[in-house]
Structures are given as C-alpha cells and as structure tokens.
Amino acid sequence: MRTAPPVLELSIDALAAGGDGVGRGPDGRVVFVPFAAPGDRLRVRVIEERARFARGEIEAVLEPGADRVTPACAVFGRCGGCAWQHVAYAAQVDAKRAILGDALARIARLGAAPAIEFTASPTAYGYRGRARVLVSRGQVGFRQRRAHAVCAVTSCPLLLPALDRALGALAAAPPAHDGEWELAAGSDGRVRVAPLDAAARRRPAAREAGPDAIELEAAGERIRVSPGVFAQAHALLLDTLAAALLEAAGTGDTVLELHAGAGFFTLGLARRFAHVVAIESDPDAIRDLAGNVAAAGLRQVRVVEARVEAWLAGGEADRLGADVVVLDPPRGGIGALAAAALARSPARRLAYLSCDPATWARDLAVLLSHDWRLARVHGFDLFPQTPHVEALAVLERTVST
C-alpha cells in the first residue's frame, strides 16, 4: 500500500541558483520549492526525498513573504521562460549577487573573493531584444515548464514593445512552417522575424551578413548579426556590458578573443590593441564577424575559424603570446583541459564573461590553481524574472612569465 507524500510547513530563507526557494524541514534537511519567495511560510508536499535534501511543491501559502509580488504574466508557472515573476525585483538582484558569491566559494573554492560589483537591469520587464519561439500546428509560444509542448502566447512582458508586437502578429497569423523562430530587434528599432532551420533561411554563401541581418550598436561600434547567430538578449544593457568588458581588457599589443561571435566585443578591442586574434567556430558567426571587421576597416584583426578547445589544445595560445585574453563561451564554459591550457599561456590578464555561474566558477578553479589571482568580479542582471545572471571575472598573473 502506497503512503501519501509527507506534507511539511516551512519558511523560505533564500533563492537557489536553479530558481527554487530554499527552506529547511523539521529534520534539518534542505527543501527546494519552486515558485517560493524569500520569507514565505508555506505548506509543502514533498515529491522527492534524498539523504541530504528534498524537493517539494507548494500546497498553500500560509503567510506570504514581504518579497512576494503578483506575476505580470497570465501564463507564469506554465511557461518555461520565467521562474521569478512572483519575487520583487530588488530581492532577485540580492539573490543573484548571493548566487555568484556561493559559486566562487563552493565551486571555485575561494576562501576570500573580491567584493562583487553588480549592475541591475534598468527595468524589470520590457528589456529583451531577442527571443526564440516555437511554431507548432498553428500555435506560437514558448516551451511549457518541464515539457516540450508549446505554451501558446500572444504577448510576453519581458520583450521590448516592438518585439512584443511582432510576437502578437506572429501568433495572429502563424506561419505554415513549424519549428523554431527568432524574434530580434536591432538598435535602430527594426524587428526581424526569421525561421532558424538552415533550409528555411537559405543563407548566402558569401562571407558577409545577409539582407535579414539586424544591426546592434554598443560602445560606439556597430555590428550586423544574422538569424541564429548569438547576440546578447538584454537590449538596454548592451552599452554597459561592452564598456565593462573593454575596461577589463585594458590596452596592449595583442589580445586573444575566444568565442568572438559576430564581433560584439571584437571591434572595441581593435581600438585598444595593436593586434586582435578572434577565434570562433560557428560558420555563420564567422561570416558576420569577418564582414563586421571589414566594414569597420580594421586591418589589425585576424579571424580564425576553429573550435576553441582544439585551438588551445594545439598550443596556439602559447605561440601567439597575447598580453590579454578575453572569452565569452557558451553556457557550458570551456572545461578543465582548455582552462588548463589557457592558464599556461603567457597572458598577463584574462577577462572571462559567462552566463552560467557554475561552469564559470568551475573553470576559474582551474585557472586559479595556476599563477593567477581573481582581481575583480562584476555581475550583470541580463535576465530579470529568471535565476540566470551574467558574470565577469578579471584575473591577473601573480608571477611574471
């Protein structure tokens, strides 16, 4: 005979990196609870028990915490895009700063880290300049929470107003072509709606951005970005992020840029260094990057199409002898072997930008086990209403090479 899942009453003390609220059960075990807010007193049904923790679902909010607010979106909780619309924005910022600190202490194993600088979003909603939506059997929307099915929407409060109108128009007249579509807004206000499978895009073979590219401006530079090529999603913090990265890089003779993308940082780096070597593996991003460098008339930039991990494993960073290394890898980071190869390079400064604190801290642990020290940490809230946070680490050599 199956017994009913246990029900607990507990208080929520904090927000975890995955987005859940964190409390403690009567036996002292940590309990993770989705859609809980700091300060909440809850009745929770336990759905998973482990030796050191449990997971639960809210049966009732017995007493809401001071940071619990009303979500702005009617499909919040069903849509998989947001996890924190029920949490006041100031509390989200505090949680993200704590998440970075925890990653440095627990994963990077830093006993003492620099004070974390933090840049909050200028607005909690209406900030996204780029989003991917699903089109399936006449429905348009985002993936449902913990499912592959579409959560149909006609509006999203996270999007820039122009992008939100484009979403509404797409939902009102869904395309016949199912699949993933990208909504993207340029700095000039132009909105692009494009399918993301290669057959539908039929991209040109020429090494320049196609006619459907959008233009982004940041730190005085302008780049063109084709559909499917990575670009930062927070349209209102592009200048701030670019300026911070360029300041962290400083100036010098040669800079190595890993995961250069379409060149969001590349052009600014070329104004500060005599030589730039930009490494990127995505052929579409390479095309955009080469076109943006040429359009800016920057002859000191060498674009290399290669997988960063393989390029580093081949010892190219050692032979290059760059003064500074800048990297902005995908969520998975660069991994232990690439981090170790990078640690042995002759660079004197390294600026590591990441959207995943866990893999960022993991890679930092490898770098810091060599002759490097963590000089500065800066967090950027590029993803309000979600637990995601952007982190910039500036590392400096502790001994000369």
C-alpha positions as CSV (number, residue, x, y, z in Angstrom):
1,M,0.0,0.0,0.0
2,R,1.5,3.3,-1.1
3,T,1.7,6.0,1.6
4,A,0.8,9.6,1.0
5,P,3.7,12.0,0.4
6,P,4.7,13.9,3.5
7,V,3.5,17.4,4.0
8,L,5.7,20.0,5.7
9,E,5.3,23.5,7.0
10,L,8.4,25.5,6.5
11,S,9.8,29.0,5.9
12,I,11.8,30.1,2.8
13,D,15.2,31.5,3.6
14,A,16.7,32.2,0.2
15,L,16.6,31.5,-3.6
16,A,18.8,28.8,-5.1
17,A,20.8,29.1,-8.3
18,G,18.3,26.9,-10.1
19,G,15.5,29.3,-9.2
20,D,13.8,27.3,-6.4
21,G,13.1,28.7,-2.9
22,V,15.2,27.1,-0.1
23,G,13.9,26.2,3.3
24,R,14.6,23.5,5.9
25,G,12.3,20.7,7.0
26,P,11.8,19.6,10.7
27,D,14.7,17.2,10.3
28,G,17.1,19.9,9.2
29,R,17.2,18.8,5.6
30,V,17.2,21.4,2.8
31,V,14.0,21.5,0.9
32,F,13.8,23.1,-2.6
33,V,10.5,24.6,-3.6
34,P,9.6,26.1,-7.0
35,F,7.8,29.4,-7.1
36,A,8.6,30.2,-3.4
37,A,9.7,33.6,-2.3
38,P,12.0,34.6,0.5
39,G,10.1,35.0,3.7
40,D,7.2,32.8,2.7
41,R,5.6,30.5,5.2
42,L,4.4,27.5,3.2
43,R,2.7,24.2,3.4
44,V,4.7,22.0,1.1
45,R,4.0,18.5,-0.3
46,V,7.3,16.5,-0.6
47,I,7.7,15.0,-4.1
48,E,11.3,13.7,-3.9
49,E,13.4,12.7,-0.9
50,R,17.1,12.3,-0.8
51,A,19.5,11.7,2.1
52,R,20.6,15.4,2.3
53,F,17.7,17.3,0.6
54,A,14.2,17.1,-0.5
55,R,12.0,18.7,-3.2
56,G,8.5,19.9,-2.7
57,E,5.6,21.7,-4.3
58,I,3.5,24.4,-2.7
59,E,0.1,23.3,-1.4
60,A,-0.6,26.6,0.3
61,V,1.0,29.9,1.0
62,L,0.3,30.2,4.7
63,E,1.9,33.6,5.0
64,P,3.5,35.5,2.1
65,G,6.9,36.9,2.5
66,A,7.5,40.7,2.0
67,D,9.2,39.9,-1.3
68,R,6.3,38.0,-2.9
69,V,4.5,40.0,-5.6
70,T,1.9,39.4,-8.3
71,P,3.3,38.0,-11.5
72,A,2.8,40.2,-14.6
73,C,2.2,37.3,-17.0
74,A,-1.0,35.3,-17.2
75,V,0.9,32.1,-18.1
76,F,3.6,32.4,-15.5
77,G,4.1,29.0,-14.0
78,R,3.0,27.1,-17.1
79,C,5.5,28.8,-19.5
80,G,9.1,27.6,-19.0
81,G,10.6,31.0,-19.7
82,C,10.4,32.7,-16.2
83,A,10.8,31.4,-12.7
84,W,10.8,34.6,-10.6
85,Q,8.0,36.8,-11.6
86,H,6.5,36.2,-8.1
87,V,9.6,37.8,-6.5
88,A,10.2,41.5,-6.1
89,Y,12.9,42.7,-8.4
90,A,15.2,44.0,-5.5
91,A,15.1,40.6,-4.0
92,Q,16.0,39.0,-7.3
93,V,19.1,41.2,-7.5
94,D,20.1,40.2,-3.9
95,A,19.7,36.6,-4.8
96,K,21.8,36.8,-7.9
97,R,24.7,38.5,-6.1
98,A,24.5,35.7,-3.5
99,I,24.5,33.1,-6.2
100,L,27.7,34.5,-7.6
101,G,29.3,34.6,-4.2
102,D,28.2,31.0,-3.5
103,A,29.7,29.8,-6.8
104,L,33.0,31.4,-6.0
105,A,33.1,29.9,-2.5
106,R,31.7,26.5,-3.2
107,I,32.8,25.7,-6.8
108,A,35.9,27.9,-7.3
109,R,36.9,27.1,-3.7
110,L,37.9,30.7,-3.0
111,G,38.3,31.4,0.7
112,A,38.3,35.2,0.1
113,A,36.9,36.7,-3.1
114,P,36.8,40.4,-4.2
115,A,33.6,42.3,-3.4
116,I,31.1,41.6,-6.1
117,E,30.1,44.7,-8.2
118,F,26.6,44.4,-9.6
119,T,24.7,46.1,-12.3
120,A,20.9,45.7,-12.1
121,S,18.6,46.0,-15.1
122,P,17.2,49.5,-15.6
123,T,13.8,47.8,-15.8
124,A,12.4,44.5,-14.6
125,Y,10.3,44.0,-17.8
126,G,10.4,45.1,-21.4
127,Y,14.1,44.5,-21.8
128,R,14.6,41.6,-24.2
129,G,15.7,42.4,-27.7
130,R,16.0,38.8,-28.8
131,A,13.8,35.7,-28.2
132,R,13.2,32.3,-29.7
133,V,9.7,31.0,-30.1
134,L,8.1,27.7,-31.3
135,V,5.6,27.4,-34.0
136,S,3.7,24.2,-33.9
137,R,0.3,23.3,-35.6
138,G,-0.9,26.8,-35.7
139,Q,0.3,27.7,-32.2
140,V,3.1,30.2,-31.3
141,G,4.8,30.4,-28.0
142,F,7.5,29.1,-25.6
143,R,8.1,25.7,-24.2
144,Q,6.0,24.7,-21.3
145,R,7.7,24.3,-18.0
146,R,9.4,20.9,-17.8
147,A,7.9,19.9,-21.2
148,H,8.5,20.1,-24.9
149,A,4.9,21.2,-25.7
150,V,4.2,24.7,-26.7
151,C,2.7,27.2,-24.2
152,A,0.8,29.4,-26.6
153,V,1.1,33.1,-26.0
154,T,0.2,36.3,-27.8
155,S,2.4,38.6,-25.7
156,C,5.4,38.4,-23.4
157,P,6.1,41.2,-20.8
158,L,9.9,40.5,-21.0
159,L,10.1,41.7,-24.6
160,L,10.8,45.1,-25.9
161,P,7.5,46.7,-27.0
162,A,8.3,46.4,-30.7
163,L,9.3,42.8,-30.3
164,D,6.2,42.1,-28.3
165,R,4.1,43.5,-31.1
166,A,5.9,41.2,-33.5
167,L,5.1,38.2,-31.3
168,G,1.4,39.2,-31.3
169,A,1.5,39.5,-35.1
170,L,3.1,36.1,-35.5
171,A,0.6,34.5,-33.1
172,A,-2.3,36.1,-35.0
173,A,-1.1,34.7,-38.4
174,P,1.1,31.7,-37.6
175,P,3.4,30.6,-40.5
176,A,2.8,27.3,-42.2
177,H,6.4,26.3,-41.4
178,D,6.7,24.7,-38.0
179,G,9.9,24.9,-36.0
180,E,11.9,27.4,-34.0
181,W,11.7,31.1,-35.0
182,E,13.8,34.0,-33.8
183,L,12.4,37.5,-33.0
184,A,15.2,40.1,-32.8
185,A,15.3,43.8,-32.6
186,G,18.1,46.0,-33.9
187,S,19.3,49.1,-32.2
188,D,17.6,51.1,-34.9
189,G,14.2,49.6,-33.9
190,R,13.9,47.3,-36.9
191,V,12.5,43.9,-35.9
192,R,13.4,40.6,-37.6
193,V,11.2,37.5,-37.5
194,A,13.0,34.6,-39.1
195,P,13.0,30.7,-39.0
196,L,16.1,29.2,-37.5
197,D,16.4,26.0,-39.5
198,A,19.0,26.2,-42.3
199,A,16.8,25.1,-45.1
200,A,14.2,27.8,-44.4
201,R,16.8,30.5,-44.0
202,R,18.8,29.7,-47.2
203,R,21.7,31.8,-46.1
204,P,24.0,33.2,-48.7
205,A,27.4,31.6,-49.1
206,A,29.2,35.0,-49.2
207,R,31.3,35.8,-46.1
208,E,29.1,38.8,-45.2
209,A,25.9,39.3,-43.2
210,G,22.8,38.5,-45.2
211,P,20.0,41.0,-46.0
212,D,18.0,39.8,-43.0
213,A,20.7,40.8,-40.5
214,I,19.9,43.2,-37.7
215,E,22.3,45.9,-36.6
216,L,23.4,46.3,-32.9
217,E,25.2,49.3,-31.5
218,A,27.3,49.3,-28.3
219,A,30.2,51.3,-27.0
220,G,30.4,53.3,-30.2
221,E,30.6,50.3,-32.5
222,R,28.0,48.8,-34.9
223,I,27.7,45.1,-35.9
224,R,25.4,43.2,-38.1
225,V,24.0,39.9,-36.8
226,S,22.3,37.2,-38.9
227,P,19.5,34.9,-37.8
228,G,20.6,32.2,-35.3
229,V,23.9,33.9,-34.5
230,F,24.4,34.6,-30.8
231,A,23.8,38.1,-29.6
232,Q,23.2,39.4,-26.0
233,A,19.4,39.4,-25.3
234,H,19.2,42.4,-22.9
235,A,18.8,45.3,-25.3
236,L,19.1,48.0,-22.6
237,L,22.5,46.9,-21.2
238,L,24.5,46.4,-24.4
239,D,26.5,49.6,-23.9
240,T,27.1,48.9,-20.2
241,L,28.3,45.3,-20.8
242,A,30.5,46.2,-23.7
243,A,32.1,49.1,-21.8
244,A,32.8,46.9,-18.7
245,L,34.4,44.2,-20.8
246,L,36.6,46.6,-22.7
247,E,37.7,48.3,-19.5
248,A,38.5,44.9,-18.0
249,A,40.6,44.0,-21.1
250,G,42.6,47.3,-20.9
251,T,45.1,48.1,-23.6
252,G,48.2,46.4,-25.1
253,D,49.9,45.0,-28.1
254,T,48.0,41.7,-28.7
255,V,44.6,40.4,-27.4
256,L,43.2,36.9,-27.9
257,E,39.4,36.8,-28.1
258,L,37.8,33.3,-27.7
259,H,34.2,32.7,-28.7
260,A,34.2,36.0,-30.6
261,G,30.7,35.5,-32.1
262,A,29.7,38.2,-34.6
263,G,32.2,40.7,-33.1
264,F,30.2,42.4,-30.4
265,F,33.5,43.0,-28.4
266,T,36.0,42.5,-31.3
267,L,35.7,45.9,-32.8
268,G,36.1,47.7,-29.5
269,L,39.1,45.5,-28.7
270,A,40.7,46.5,-32.0
271,R,40.6,50.2,-30.9
272,R,42.6,49.3,-27.8
273,F,45.1,46.7,-29.1
274,A,47.5,46.7,-32.0
275,H,46.6,43.1,-32.8
276,V,43.4,41.1,-32.3
277,V,43.1,37.4,-32.9
278,A,39.5,36.4,-32.8
279,I,38.5,32.7,-32.5
280,E,35.0,31.4,-33.4
281,S,33.7,28.0,-34.5
282,D,30.2,28.8,-35.8
283,P,30.4,29.3,-39.6
284,D,27.5,31.8,-39.6
285,A,29.0,33.8,-36.8
286,I,32.4,33.7,-38.6
287,R,30.7,35.2,-41.7
288,D,29.2,38.0,-39.7
289,L,32.4,38.6,-37.8
290,A,34.6,38.9,-40.9
291,G,32.0,41.2,-42.5
292,N,31.8,43.4,-39.4
293,V,35.6,43.7,-39.2
294,A,35.9,44.6,-42.9
295,A,33.0,47.1,-42.7
296,A,34.8,48.9,-39.8
297,G,38.1,49.0,-41.8
298,L,40.0,47.2,-39.0
299,R,43.1,45.5,-40.6
300,Q,44.6,44.5,-37.3
301,V,42.0,41.8,-36.6
302,R,42.8,38.2,-37.6
303,V,39.7,36.0,-37.7
304,V,40.3,32.3,-37.1
305,E,37.6,29.6,-37.6
306,A,38.3,26.9,-35.1
307,R,36.9,25.2,-32.1
308,V,38.4,27.0,-29.1
309,E,39.2,23.8,-27.2
310,A,41.0,22.2,-30.1
311,W,42.8,25.5,-30.8
312,L,44.0,25.8,-27.3
313,A,45.0,22.1,-27.1
314,G,47.3,22.7,-30.1
315,G,49.3,25.2,-28.1
316,E,48.4,28.1,-30.3
317,A,47.8,30.5,-27.3
318,D,51.4,29.9,-26.2
319,R,52.8,30.7,-29.6
320,L,50.7,33.8,-30.0
321,G,52.0,35.4,-26.8
322,A,48.9,37.6,-26.3
323,D,49.0,40.2,-23.5
324,V,45.4,39.7,-22.7
325,V,42.8,37.0,-23.2
326,V,39.0,37.7,-23.4
327,L,36.5,34.9,-23.5
328,D,32.7,34.7,-23.6
329,P,31.9,31.0,-24.0
330,P,28.5,29.3,-24.3
331,R,26.8,28.1,-21.1
332,G,28.9,25.0,-20.8
333,G,32.1,27.0,-20.3
334,I,35.5,25.9,-21.7
335,G,36.2,22.8,-19.5
336,A,39.2,21.7,-17.5
337,L,41.6,20.9,-20.4
338,A,41.0,24.2,-22.2
339,A,41.2,26.1,-18.9
340,A,44.5,24.5,-18.0
341,A,45.9,25.3,-21.5
342,L,44.7,28.9,-21.1
343,A,46.3,29.1,-17.6
344,R,49.7,28.2,-19.1
345,S,49.5,30.9,-21.7
346,P,51.9,33.9,-21.3
347,A,49.0,36.4,-21.0
348,R,49.1,38.9,-18.0
349,R,45.3,39.5,-17.8
350,L,42.2,37.4,-18.5
351,A,38.6,38.6,-18.7
352,Y,36.1,35.8,-18.5
353,L,32.4,36.6,-19.2
354,S,29.8,33.9,-18.6
355,C,26.1,33.4,-18.4
356,D,26.4,30.3,-16.1
357,P,28.0,30.9,-12.6
358,A,28.5,27.1,-12.0
359,T,30.6,26.4,-15.2
360,W,32.3,29.9,-14.8
361,A,33.4,29.1,-11.3
362,R,34.5,25.6,-12.3
363,D,36.8,27.0,-15.0
364,L,38.0,29.7,-12.6
365,A,39.0,27.0,-10.1
366,V,41.4,25.5,-12.8
367,L,42.8,28.9,-13.7
368,L,43.3,29.9,-10.0
369,S,45.2,26.7,-9.3
370,H,48.0,28.1,-11.5
371,D,49.7,31.5,-11.2
372,W,46.5,33.6,-11.4
373,R,44.5,35.7,-8.9
374,L,41.0,36.9,-9.0
375,A,41.2,40.7,-9.2
376,R,37.6,41.7,-9.8
377,V,34.1,40.2,-10.1
378,H,31.2,42.0,-11.7
379,G,27.6,40.7,-12.1
380,F,25.1,41.9,-14.6
381,D,21.4,41.2,-14.5
382,L,20.8,40.5,-18.2
383,F,17.9,38.1,-17.3
384,P,15.3,39.7,-14.9
385,Q,12.5,37.4,-13.8
386,T,14.8,34.3,-14.2
387,P,17.6,33.0,-11.9
388,H,20.2,33.5,-14.7
389,V,22.9,36.0,-14.2
390,E,25.9,37.2,-16.3
391,A,29.3,37.3,-14.5
392,L,32.6,38.9,-15.5
393,A,35.8,37.8,-13.8
394,V,39.1,39.6,-14.2
395,L,42.2,37.6,-13.5
396,E,45.8,38.8,-13.2
397,R,49.1,37.0,-13.2
398,T,50.7,36.6,-9.7
399,V,54.1,36.0,-11.2
400,S,55.7,37.2,-14.4
401,T,56.1,34.7,-17.3
